């Protein structure tokens, strides 16, 4: 009987744990503590994103890079100090922009409700609202994330999927954070907007295997055009290249069409066509409607936004996003 009692307690404990992890984030988390929080974020985004619409792609990338390192805890926003190289200084994050935009949103939230709304939730809300404001899909952003207090550049380098990834590496890095192959294809679809810099793919044009060769998986006409008009030298750091040529301002399916034409810009884009499961997902998306893609993308974004979140008493609510509370 005693054994059964212990088992019963264990089962209850497990059920309580499951309930707590599922209830970690909730829609309208700030409805009592800061009722205008989400409206403040949305109003600021709607007012300012049109001055720099390319920031929408940056914010979705910032959210992604944040969530892949220690979960969605705004550790990507922390500044380096004399004794710590933070995530911001890691190679994948050197081309992130818009930190001042996040800071301005956060200062409005602090003015409204001091110490209540986390920087992690701010990133998640800004990412969604900026995509919606520039004509893309919407998704649910349950809130209640708290901010982390640790940020290491080495962890960003180890955990953020680089554009030079092959399929095996992509699958491993996504699985590490609980995302599957369908999520991989759908989240890569964000490459339908935004720009890239030459060093993130120039090895495909100039030195793919170390002997001055071109990546055979890249369409030769596309490669020739990139070499002639965009990345005329392998180390060009200033030229920007559309990830979805001709359609970079529109959140649509053309990114996937380009993959099938061998015109994915990054090696990581091209890798999606090398696996039967991911290729099937690409074909399925292309045979469906844009609305179907939007709803599938929304589901993966919400899932990504839940990665290893800190809730309850974990972490802190940073007063300034770039600095840990003293």
C-alpha atoms as a printed R data frame, in Angstrom:
    type eleno elety resid chain resno      x      y       z
1   ATOM     1    CA   UNK     A     1  0.000  0.000   0.000
2   ATOM     2    CA   UNK     A     2  2.855  2.335   0.929
3   ATOM     3    CA   UNK     A     3  4.475  1.669  -2.459
4   ATOM     4    CA   UNK     A     4  1.261  2.542  -4.249
5   ATOM     5    CA   UNK     A     5  1.037  5.745  -2.210
6   ATOM     6    CA   UNK     A     6  4.554  6.780  -3.249
7   ATOM     7    CA   UNK     A     7  3.749  5.964  -6.861
8   ATOM     8    CA   UNK     A     8  0.568  8.003  -6.615
9   ATOM     9    CA   UNK     A     9  2.500 10.969  -5.249
10  ATOM    10    CA   UNK     A    10  5.089 10.561  -8.013
11  ATOM    11    CA   UNK     A    11  2.374 10.503 -10.689
12  ATOM    12    CA   UNK     A    12  0.785 13.625  -9.200
13  ATOM    13    CA   UNK     A    13  4.180 15.338  -9.106
14  ATOM    14    CA   UNK     A    14  4.779 14.474 -12.763
15  ATOM    15    CA   UNK     A    15  1.324 15.722 -13.749
16  ATOM    16    CA   UNK     A    16  1.901 18.940 -11.786
17  ATOM    17    CA   UNK     A    17  5.253 19.401 -13.543
18  ATOM    18    CA   UNK     A    18  3.677 18.877 -16.968
19  ATOM    19    CA   UNK     A    19  0.912 21.335 -16.093
20  ATOM    20    CA   UNK     A    20  3.443 23.923 -14.927
21  ATOM    21    CA   UNK     A    21  5.611 23.581 -18.042
22  ATOM    22    CA   UNK     A    22  2.581 23.866 -20.304
23  ATOM    23    CA   UNK     A    23  1.279 26.869 -18.389
24  ATOM    24    CA   UNK     A    24  4.650 28.610 -18.426
25  ATOM    25    CA   UNK     A    25  3.612 31.122 -21.071
26  ATOM    26    CA   UNK     A    26  0.116 32.427 -21.626
27  ATOM    27    CA   UNK     A    27 -1.703 34.698 -24.008
28  ATOM    28    CA   UNK     A    28 -2.278 38.015 -22.245
29  ATOM    29    CA   UNK     A    29  0.167 37.330 -19.410
30  ATOM    30    CA   UNK     A    30  0.337 41.082 -18.707
31  ATOM    31    CA   UNK     A    31 -3.421 41.687 -18.809
32  ATOM    32    CA   UNK     A    32 -3.447 42.470 -15.065
33  ATOM    33    CA   UNK     A    33  0.116 43.630 -14.362
34  ATOM    34    CA   UNK     A    34  0.528 45.898 -17.412
35  ATOM    35    CA   UNK     A    35 -2.688 45.900 -19.475
36  ATOM    36    CA   UNK     A    36 -1.396 48.193 -22.234
37  ATOM    37    CA   UNK     A    37  1.933 46.398 -22.724
38  ATOM    38    CA   UNK     A    38  1.165 44.648 -26.007
39  ATOM    39    CA   UNK     A    39 -0.619 47.705 -27.407
40  ATOM    40    CA   UNK     A    40  2.425 49.876 -26.602
41  ATOM    41    CA   UNK     A    41  4.689 47.494 -28.539
42  ATOM    42    CA   UNK     A    42  2.317 47.259 -31.481
43  ATOM    43    CA   UNK     A    43  1.768 51.028 -31.677
44  ATOM    44    CA   UNK     A    44  5.510 51.737 -31.662
45  ATOM    45    CA   UNK     A    45  6.165 49.117 -34.351
46  ATOM    46    CA   UNK     A    46  3.331 50.385 -36.552
47  ATOM    47    CA   UNK     A    47  4.588 53.926 -36.170
48  ATOM    48    CA   UNK     A    48  8.267 53.283 -36.903
49  ATOM    49    CA   UNK     A    49  8.854 50.065 -38.868
50  ATOM    50    CA   UNK     A    50  7.954 51.733 -42.169
51  ATOM    51    CA   UNK     A    51 10.982 54.018 -41.794
52  ATOM    52    CA   UNK     A    52 13.143 50.877 -42.045
53  ATOM    53    CA   UNK     A    53 10.972 47.943 -43.234
54  ATOM    54    CA   UNK     A    54 14.044 45.723 -43.661
55  ATOM    55    CA   UNK     A    55 14.217 45.598 -39.848
56  ATOM    56    CA   UNK     A    56 11.291 43.136 -39.883
57  ATOM    57    CA   UNK     A    57 13.615 40.432 -41.214
58  ATOM    58    CA   UNK     A    58 16.258 41.469 -38.685
59  ATOM    59    CA   UNK     A    59 13.875 41.136 -35.735
60  ATOM    60    CA   UNK     A    60 12.713 37.676 -36.729
61  ATOM    61    CA   UNK     A    61 16.381 36.690 -37.006
62  ATOM    62    CA   UNK     A    62 17.160 38.292 -33.633
63  ATOM    63    CA   UNK     A    63 14.323 36.297 -32.045
64  ATOM    64    CA   UNK     A    64 15.627 33.105 -33.697
65  ATOM    65    CA   UNK     A    65 19.242 33.724 -32.618
66  ATOM    66    CA   UNK     A    66 18.074 34.508 -29.086
67  ATOM    67    CA   UNK     A    67 15.978 31.360 -28.708
68  ATOM    68    CA   UNK     A    68 18.719 29.023 -29.983
69  ATOM    69    CA   UNK     A    69 21.087 30.084 -27.176
70  ATOM    70    CA   UNK     A    70 19.871 29.354 -23.625
71  ATOM    71    CA   UNK     A    71 16.278 29.627 -24.817
72  ATOM    72    CA   UNK     A    72 14.243 32.773 -25.522
73  ATOM    73    CA   UNK     A    73 15.673 34.885 -22.697
74  ATOM    74    CA   UNK     A    74 16.973 38.050 -24.428
75  ATOM    75    CA   UNK     A    75 20.588 36.983 -23.779
76  ATOM    76    CA   UNK     A    76 21.334 38.173 -27.345
77  ATOM    77    CA   UNK     A    77 20.731 41.778 -26.187
78  ATOM    78    CA   UNK     A    78 23.335 41.816 -23.394
79  ATOM    79    CA   UNK     A    79 26.441 43.925 -24.021
80  ATOM    80    CA   UNK     A    80 29.936 42.507 -23.649
81  ATOM    81    CA   UNK     A    81 31.964 43.672 -20.647
82  ATOM    82    CA   UNK     A    82 35.692 43.848 -19.957
83  ATOM    83    CA   UNK     A    83 35.591 40.277 -18.621
84  ATOM    84    CA   UNK     A    84 32.880 38.717 -20.794
85  ATOM    85    CA   UNK     A    85 32.388 38.391 -24.528
86  ATOM    86    CA   UNK     A    86 28.590 38.304 -24.904
87  ATOM    87    CA   UNK     A    87 26.504 36.697 -27.660
88  ATOM    88    CA   UNK     A    88 26.339 40.044 -29.488
89  ATOM    89    CA   UNK     A    89 30.052 39.771 -30.296
90  ATOM    90    CA   UNK     A    90 29.790 36.278 -31.849
91  ATOM    91    CA   UNK     A    91 30.137 36.090 -35.638
92  ATOM    92    CA   UNK     A    92 26.479 35.096 -36.307
93  ATOM    93    CA   UNK     A    93 25.261 38.199 -34.451
94  ATOM    94    CA   UNK     A    94 27.628 40.821 -35.840
95  ATOM    95    CA   UNK     A    95 25.150 41.649 -38.613
96  ATOM    96    CA   UNK     A    96 22.153 41.957 -36.278
97  ATOM    97    CA   UNK     A    97 20.664 45.444 -36.173
98  ATOM    98    CA   UNK     A    98 17.786 47.194 -34.435
99  ATOM    99    CA   UNK     A    99 19.019 46.992 -30.842
100 ATOM   100    CA   UNK     A   100 18.151 50.675 -30.368
101 ATOM   101    CA   UNK     A   101 14.615 49.984 -31.640
102 ATOM   102    CA   UNK     A   102 14.174 47.296 -28.956
103 ATOM   103    CA   UNK     A   103 15.614 49.682 -26.340
104 ATOM   104    CA   UNK     A   104 13.120 52.381 -27.289
105 ATOM   105    CA   UNK     A   105 10.196 49.956 -26.988
106 ATOM   106    CA   UNK     A   106 11.511 48.744 -23.643
107 ATOM   107    CA   UNK     A   107 11.853 52.312 -22.306
108 ATOM   108    CA   UNK     A   108  8.168 52.946 -23.121
109 ATOM   109    CA   UNK     A   109  7.209 49.732 -21.309
110 ATOM   110    CA   UNK     A   110  9.334 50.728 -18.304
111 ATOM   111    CA   UNK     A   111  7.668 54.129 -18.218
112 ATOM   112    CA   UNK     A   112  4.246 52.452 -18.207
113 ATOM   113    CA   UNK     A   113  5.004 49.559 -15.823
114 ATOM   114    CA   UNK     A   114  8.488 49.591 -14.265
115 ATOM   115    CA   UNK     A   115 10.120 46.183 -13.927
116 ATOM   116    CA   UNK     A   116  7.188 44.211 -15.311
117 ATOM   117    CA   UNK     A   117  7.659 43.397 -19.025
118 ATOM   118    CA   UNK     A   118 10.720 41.346 -19.933
119 ATOM   119    CA   UNK     A   119 13.138 42.053 -22.751
120 ATOM   120    CA   UNK     A   120 12.564 38.471 -23.951
121 ATOM   121    CA   UNK     A   121  8.842 39.147 -24.419
122 ATOM   122    CA   UNK     A   122  9.693 42.479 -26.038
123 ATOM   123    CA   UNK     A   123 11.784 40.750 -28.739
124 ATOM   124    CA   UNK     A   124  9.068 38.136 -29.330
125 ATOM   125    CA   UNK     A   125  6.339 40.772 -29.680
126 ATOM   126    CA   UNK     A   126  8.404 43.140 -31.839
127 ATOM   127    CA   UNK     A   127  9.345 40.271 -34.186
128 ATOM   128    CA   UNK     A   128  5.708 39.296 -34.709
129 ATOM   129    CA   UNK     A   129  4.343 42.834 -34.944
130 ATOM   130    CA   UNK     A   130  6.996 43.986 -37.422
131 ATOM   131    CA   UNK     A   131  6.313 41.048 -39.757
132 ATOM   132    CA   UNK     A   132  2.561 41.742 -39.599
133 ATOM   133    CA   UNK     A   133  3.091 45.482 -40.159
134 ATOM   134    CA   UNK     A   134  5.112 44.797 -43.321
135 ATOM   135    CA   UNK     A   135  2.496 42.477 -44.823
136 ATOM   136    CA   UNK     A   136  3.546 39.074 -43.484
137 ATOM   137    CA   UNK     A   137  1.783 36.420 -41.384
138 ATOM   138    CA   UNK     A   138  0.753 36.756 -37.762
139 ATOM   139    CA   UNK     A   139  1.193 34.199 -34.996
140 ATOM   140    CA   UNK     A   140  0.316 33.858 -31.340
141 ATOM   141    CA   UNK     A   141  2.861 35.233 -28.887
142 ATOM   142    CA   UNK     A   142  2.079 33.883 -25.428
143 ATOM   143    CA   UNK     A   143  4.044 35.935 -22.890
144 ATOM   144    CA   UNK     A   144  5.564 35.473 -19.451
145 ATOM   145    CA   UNK     A   145  9.206 34.922 -20.458
146 ATOM   146    CA   UNK     A   146 11.833 36.207 -18.061
147 ATOM   147    CA   UNK     A   147 15.296 37.457 -18.937
148 ATOM   148    CA   UNK     A   148 18.508 35.512 -18.626
149 ATOM   149    CA   UNK     A   149 21.618 36.769 -16.859
150 ATOM   150    CA   UNK     A   150 24.256 34.830 -18.828
151 ATOM   151    CA   UNK     A   151 25.448 35.593 -22.341
152 ATOM   152    CA   UNK     A   152 28.521 33.977 -23.926
153 ATOM   153    CA   UNK     A   153 29.741 34.465 -27.485
154 ATOM   154    CA   UNK     A   154 31.087 30.883 -27.586
155 ATOM   155    CA   UNK     A   155 27.595 29.497 -26.955
156 ATOM   156    CA   UNK     A   156 26.151 31.583 -29.797
157 ATOM   157    CA   UNK     A   157 28.831 30.246 -32.121
158 ATOM   158    CA   UNK     A   158 28.131 26.659 -31.061
159 ATOM   159    CA   UNK     A   159 24.328 26.745 -31.159
160 ATOM   160    CA   UNK     A   160 23.144 29.110 -33.900
161 ATOM   161    CA   UNK     A   161 22.871 27.230 -37.232
162 ATOM   162    CA   UNK     A   162 25.403 28.827 -39.587
163 ATOM   163    CA   UNK     A   163 24.537 29.530 -43.251
164 ATOM   164    CA   UNK     A   164 27.292 27.071 -44.240
165 ATOM   165    CA   UNK     A   165 25.478 24.161 -42.521
166 ATOM   166    CA   UNK     A   166 24.859 20.879 -44.283
167 ATOM   167    CA   UNK     A   167 21.681 18.924 -43.590
168 ATOM   168    CA   UNK     A   168 23.162 16.837 -40.754
169 ATOM   169    CA   UNK     A   169 24.282 19.927 -38.882
170 ATOM   170    CA   UNK     A   170 20.918 21.656 -39.329
171 ATOM   171    CA   UNK     A   171 19.015 18.624 -38.104
172 ATOM   172    CA   UNK     A   172 21.274 18.341 -35.033
173 ATOM   173    CA   UNK     A   173 21.073 22.027 -34.038
174 ATOM   174    CA   UNK     A   174 17.290 22.157 -34.468
175 ATOM   175    CA   UNK     A   175 16.797 18.878 -32.571
176 ATOM   176    CA   UNK     A   176 18.949 20.270 -29.732
177 ATOM   177    CA   UNK     A   177 16.215 22.844 -29.052
178 ATOM   178    CA   UNK     A   178 13.245 20.537 -29.661
179 ATOM   179    CA   UNK     A   179 12.472 21.575 -33.243
180 ATOM   180    CA   UNK     A   180 11.828 18.978 -35.953
181 ATOM   181    CA   UNK     A   181 12.418 18.832 -39.707
182 ATOM   182    CA   UNK     A   182  9.088 20.450 -40.495
183 ATOM   183    CA   UNK     A   183 10.023 23.382 -38.240
184 ATOM   184    CA   UNK     A   184 13.377 23.564 -40.040
185 ATOM   185    CA   UNK     A   185 11.707 23.996 -43.432
186 ATOM   186    CA   UNK     A   186  9.056 26.418 -42.179
187 ATOM   187    CA   UNK     A   187 11.392 28.651 -40.167
188 ATOM   188    CA   UNK     A   188 13.832 28.747 -43.092
189 ATOM   189    CA   UNK     A   189 10.900 30.216 -45.020
190 ATOM   190    CA   UNK     A   190 11.615 33.512 -43.237
191 ATOM   191    CA   UNK     A   191 14.417 33.836 -45.815
192 ATOM   192    CA   UNK     A   192 11.664 34.973 -48.185
193 ATOM   193    CA   UNK     A   193 12.431 38.463 -46.835
194 ATOM   194    CA   UNK     A   194 15.672 40.184 -45.951
195 ATOM   195    CA   UNK     A   195 19.231 40.426 -47.145
196 ATOM   196    CA   UNK     A   196 22.563 38.696 -46.651
197 ATOM   197    CA   UNK     A   197 26.229 39.676 -46.821
198 ATOM   198    CA   UNK     A   198 28.663 38.044 -49.240
199 ATOM   199    CA   UNK     A   199 30.900 36.261 -46.667
200 ATOM   200    CA   UNK     A   200 27.950 34.115 -45.556
201 ATOM   201    CA   UNK     A   201 27.887 32.322 -48.918
202 ATOM   202    CA   UNK     A   202 30.897 33.417 -51.009
203 ATOM   203    CA   UNK     A   203 32.645 30.080 -50.406
204 ATOM   204    CA   UNK     A   204 29.915 28.569 -52.629
205 ATOM   205    CA   UNK     A   205 31.026 30.868 -55.423
206 ATOM   206    CA   UNK     A   206 34.795 30.888 -55.051
207 ATOM   207    CA   UNK     A   207 36.172 28.096 -52.901
208 ATOM   208    CA   UNK     A   208 33.628 25.447 -52.026
209 ATOM   209    CA   UNK     A   209 35.969 22.546 -51.215
210 ATOM   210    CA   UNK     A   210 39.164 24.558 -50.768
211 ATOM   211    CA   UNK     A   211 40.441 24.282 -54.338
212 ATOM   212    CA   UNK     A   212 38.934 27.423 -55.856
213 ATOM   213    CA   UNK     A   213 35.777 25.658 -57.014
214 ATOM   214    CA   UNK     A   214 32.064 26.478 -57.086
215 ATOM   215    CA   UNK     A   215 29.324 24.581 -55.249
216 ATOM   216    CA   UNK     A   216 27.818 22.202 -57.850
217 ATOM   217    CA   UNK     A   217 24.475 22.384 -55.986
218 ATOM   218    CA   UNK     A   218 24.174 26.088 -56.897
219 ATOM   219    CA   UNK     A   219 22.546 26.974 -60.235
220 ATOM   220    CA   UNK     A   220 25.439 28.049 -62.482
221 ATOM   221    CA   UNK     A   221 23.594 30.998 -64.050
222 ATOM   222    CA   UNK     A   222 22.619 32.305 -60.616
223 ATOM   223    CA   UNK     A   223 26.212 31.839 -59.399
224 ATOM   224    CA   UNK     A   224 27.623 33.672 -62.434
225 ATOM   225    CA   UNK     A   225 25.231 36.558 -61.841
226 ATOM   226    CA   UNK     A   226 26.194 36.794 -58.154
227 ATOM   227    CA   UNK     A   227 29.899 36.858 -59.056
228 ATOM   228    CA   UNK     A   228 29.493 39.458 -61.785
229 ATOM   229    CA   UNK     A   229 27.050 41.829 -60.099
230 ATOM   230    CA   UNK     A   230 27.174 41.300 -56.354
231 ATOM   231    CA   UNK     A   231 30.064 39.493 -54.682
232 ATOM   232    CA   UNK     A   232 32.815 40.371 -57.147
233 ATOM   233    CA   UNK     A   233 35.452 39.369 -54.581
234 ATOM   234    CA   UNK     A   234 35.223 36.569 -51.978
235 ATOM   235    CA   UNK     A   235 35.752 38.921 -49.023
236 ATOM   236    CA   UNK     A   236 33.336 41.713 -49.919
237 ATOM   237    CA   UNK     A   237 31.893 42.771 -46.558
238 ATOM   238    CA   UNK     A   238 29.736 45.660 -47.694
239 ATOM   239    CA   UNK     A   239 27.543 44.460 -50.568
240 ATOM   240    CA   UNK     A   240 24.123 43.202 -49.574
241 ATOM   241    CA   UNK     A   241 22.301 40.492 -51.500
242 ATOM   242    CA   UNK     A   242 18.598 39.674 -51.515
243 ATOM   243    CA   UNK     A   243 17.900 36.205 -50.113
244 ATOM   244    CA   UNK     A   244 14.782 35.924 -52.278
245 ATOM   245    CA   UNK     A   245 15.626 37.869 -55.481
246 ATOM   246    CA   UNK     A   246 12.756 39.882 -56.933
247 ATOM   247    CA   UNK     A   247 10.479 39.178 -53.984
248 ATOM   248    CA   UNK     A   248 12.462 40.097 -50.868
249 ATOM   249    CA   UNK     A   249  9.854 42.514 -49.548
250 ATOM   250    CA   UNK     A   250  6.997 40.030 -49.849
251 ATOM   251    CA   UNK     A   251  6.424 37.199 -47.380
252 ATOM   252    CA   UNK     A   252  5.510 34.520 -49.922
253 ATOM   253    CA   UNK     A   253  6.379 31.066 -51.242
254 ATOM   254    CA   UNK     A   254  8.973 32.151 -53.804
255 ATOM   255    CA   UNK     A   255 11.834 31.211 -51.458
256 ATOM   256    CA   UNK     A   256 10.747 27.570 -51.782
257 ATOM   257    CA   UNK     A   257 10.384 27.864 -55.566
258 ATOM   258    CA   UNK     A   258 13.967 29.141 -55.707
259 ATOM   259    CA   UNK     A   259 15.182 26.142 -53.676
260 ATOM   260    CA   UNK     A   260 13.828 23.767 -56.327
261 ATOM   261    CA   UNK     A   261 15.601 25.826 -59.026
262 ATOM   262    CA   UNK     A   262 18.867 25.387 -57.051
263 ATOM   263    CA   UNK     A   263 18.827 29.095 -56.251
264 ATOM   264    CA   UNK     A   264 18.845 28.992 -52.462
265 ATOM   265    CA   UNK     A   265 21.508 31.507 -51.461
266 ATOM   266    CA   UNK     A   266 23.027 29.748 -48.459
267 ATOM   267    CA   UNK     A   267 24.396 26.239 -48.253
268 ATOM   268    CA   UNK     A   268 21.857 25.768 -45.426
269 ATOM   269    CA   UNK     A   269 19.046 26.698 -47.865
270 ATOM   270    CA   UNK     A   270 20.290 24.285 -50.485
271 ATOM   271    CA   UNK     A   271 20.625 21.549 -47.830
272 ATOM   272    CA   UNK     A   272 16.828 21.468 -47.412
273 ATOM   273    CA   UNK     A   273 16.523 19.805 -50.826
274 ATOM   274    CA   UNK     A   274 19.012 17.034 -49.978
275 ATOM   275    CA   UNK     A   275 16.721 15.140 -47.600
276 ATOM   276    CA   UNK     A   276 13.557 13.341 -48.713
277 ATOM   277    CA   UNK     A   277 11.465 14.502 -45.724
278 ATOM   278    CA   UNK     A   278 12.350 18.190 -46.035
279 ATOM   279    CA   UNK     A   279 12.010 18.068 -49.822
280 ATOM   280    CA   UNK     A   280  8.530 16.574 -49.427
281 ATOM   281    CA   UNK     A   281  7.584 19.419 -47.053
282 ATOM   282    CA   UNK     A   282  8.824 22.006 -49.580
283 ATOM   283    CA   UNK     A   283  6.735 20.421 -52.350
284 ATOM   284    CA   UNK     A   284  3.729 20.198 -50.050
285 ATOM   285    CA   UNK     A   285  3.994 23.916 -49.199
286 ATOM   286    CA   UNK     A   286  4.328 24.850 -52.867
287 ATOM   287    CA   UNK     A   287  1.258 22.818 -53.822
288 ATOM   288    CA   UNK     A   288 -0.799 24.501 -51.086
289 ATOM   289    CA   UNK     A   289 -2.028 28.045 -50.580
290 ATOM   290    CA   UNK     A   290 -0.157 31.017 -49.178
291 ATOM   291    CA   UNK     A   291 -2.624 30.972 -46.301
292 ATOM   292    CA   UNK     A   292 -1.644 27.382 -45.532
293 ATOM   293    CA   UNK     A   293  2.030 28.388 -45.432
294 ATOM   294    CA   UNK     A   294  1.155 31.275 -43.119
295 ATOM   295    CA   UNK     A   295 -0.693 29.036 -40.661
296 ATOM   296    CA   UNK     A   296  2.069 26.386 -40.692
297 ATOM   297    CA   UNK     A   297  4.730 29.074 -40.277
298 ATOM   298    CA   UNK     A   298  2.745 30.561 -37.374
299 ATOM   299    CA   UNK     A   299  2.714 27.212 -35.573
300 ATOM   300    CA   UNK     A   300  6.495 26.814 -35.894
301 ATOM   301    CA   UNK     A   301  7.138 30.396 -34.763
302 ATOM   302    CA   UNK     A   302  5.016 29.909 -31.658
303 ATOM   303    CA   UNK     A   303  6.853 26.634 -30.958
304 ATOM   304    CA   UNK     A   304 10.236 28.357 -31.389
305 ATOM   305    CA   UNK     A   305  9.146 31.131 -29.012
306 ATOM   306    CA   UNK     A   306  8.673 28.535 -26.252
307 ATOM   307    CA   UNK     A   307 12.220 27.104 -26.383
308 ATOM   308    CA   UNK     A   308 13.659 26.731 -22.863
309 ATOM   309    CA   UNK     A   309 11.828 29.798 -21.568
310 ATOM   310    CA   UNK     A   310 12.493 31.100 -18.078
311 ATOM   311    CA   UNK     A   311  9.296 31.748 -16.131
312 ATOM   312    CA   UNK     A   312  8.101 32.175 -12.557
313 ATOM   313    CA   UNK     A   313 11.075 33.169 -10.429
314 ATOM   314    CA   UNK     A   314 13.803 32.096 -12.890
315 ATOM   315    CA   UNK     A   315 15.996 34.822 -14.364
316 ATOM   316    CA   UNK     A   316 14.977 38.454 -13.913
317 ATOM   317    CA   UNK     A   317 13.137 41.320 -15.591
318 ATOM   318    CA   UNK     A   318 15.949 43.503 -16.910
319 ATOM   319    CA   UNK     A   319 15.426 47.244 -16.523
320 ATOM   320    CA   UNK     A   320 17.692 47.846 -19.516
321 ATOM   321    CA   UNK     A   321 17.921 45.121 -22.108
322 ATOM   322    CA   UNK     A   322 21.651 45.477 -22.724
323 ATOM   323    CA   UNK     A   323 22.646 45.261 -19.051
324 ATOM   324    CA   UNK     A   324 22.000 42.698 -16.334
325 ATOM   325    CA   UNK     A   325 20.351 44.224 -13.248
326 ATOM   326    CA   UNK     A   326 22.957 45.060 -10.634
